[in-house]
Amino acid sequence: MDRFSEHFRMDEEAIRVYVAEKLKLFENIEDIKVSEIGDGNINYVFRAEDIKSKKSVVIKQADKLLRSSGRPLDVDRNRIEAEVLKFYGEVASDYVPKIYHYDEVMCALTMEDISEYENLRHGLMKNKIYKNFAEDITTFMVNTLISTMDIVMNPWKKKEDVKKYINVELCDITEKLVFTDPYTNHFGTNIVLDESSEFVKKEIYNDEELVFEAGKLKYKFMNNPQSLLHGDLHSGSIFVTESKTKVIDPEFAFYGPIGYDLGNVVGNLFFSYIHSDIVMSNEVEKRAYLNYLETTIAEIVEKFTEKFGRAYDEKVIDPMAKNPLYKKWMIASILEDAAGMAGTEVIRRTIGDSKVKEIESIESIEARVYMDKFLILLGKSLIKDRYKIKTGEDYVALIDKIKKLI
């Protein structure tokens, strides 16, 4: 009987057998080296290499229990990820790894090994510069997001797609950890420094206007199936070289508001900014690197706006949406959403339970408190003033404004 005819969580030895005997990717099982390379909270990721031919692949398996907490989670998330990556391969092939196989029984996705790429978050923490990143990530977002809008694709096909990508459990995680607990601690998941607790209480929990505005963003996240989103497009889901960019891990994909993906990309760059501001000691080098990050943030917003507008003119088929006023309204609403969603990402990573390395790596309590204050005030402004934040310059100006408040 085929040992892979029923789902079980594979270890390194099982992966060796799987790629050799089930997938038949390698000729000699004795030459296969397997290592676990994933450090995420949800799935198990392995790299399998033939040590003689140097051919390698990555296998990502979904288990029935979460890797971090051990609680149950629907394995259908890997099916969604596989199908989304295949779709990305059709509309943005340069920016995603190739998909070789998806196993519905083992819930295992076999894909191109992109080991020569570096995790964007880690690279930015080392103060590296990626000159093509803003160009690449905006092309990726525009190509993937506009293609799945009602005004571009067949509305019947769109509605079938919305059903196909219903992602109940992972959306529930986002709705709780991004849009609820950071403002209410309703589920008790927030992790706040004692030294920052009063500031958090005053600036977040007791700010009724902020909670109201965050609630409106939550409602939009839950009720606006505008386009097929990546759903978790943070710096850890993006891999880069000096000249190339790859996006991975769309397991949170579903149909939602376009601004959520754009806002996640922009929001995560603020963590790189404040981390560099704190850890870099050479003032000349620091200023140069902060300028690079500011420019990157601004370019992402500007390039997205420009490319989306151009793609809009080329792809829209709905006669009502061809009205210039409609186009102007659509782009303005996406940019408004993006600013607000960037704010929710900043706040949830600062006081929620899924913190980023840029924050956790800072050992000085004084520096952490400063970081908390900067990020919380920044996130609040992005949410409450999102109606006014339309350009790249608006984001950069906000950084200077917040620094003067601390």
Buried (B, 14 or more C-beta within 10 A) or exposed (E): EEEBEEBEBBEBEBBBBBBBBBBEBBEEEEBBEBEEBBEBEBBBBBBBBBEEEEBBBBBBBBBEEBBEEEEEBBBBBBBBBBBBBEBBBEBBEEBBBBBBBBBEEBBBBBBBBBEEBBBBBBBBBEBBEBEBBBBBBBBBBBBBBBBBBBBBBEEEEBEEBBEBBEBEEBBEBBBBBBBBBBBBBEEEBBEBBEEBBEBBEEBBBEBEEBBEBBBEBBEBBBEBBBBBBBBBBBBBBBBBBEEBBBBBBBBBBBBBBBBBBBBBBBBBBBBBBBBBBBBBEEEEEBEEBBEBBBEBBBBBBBBBBEBBBEBBEEBBEBEEBEEEEBBEEBBEBBBBBBBBBBBBBBBBBBBBBBBBBBBEEBEEEEBBBBBBBBBBBBBBBBBBBBEEBBEBEBBBBBBEEBEEEE
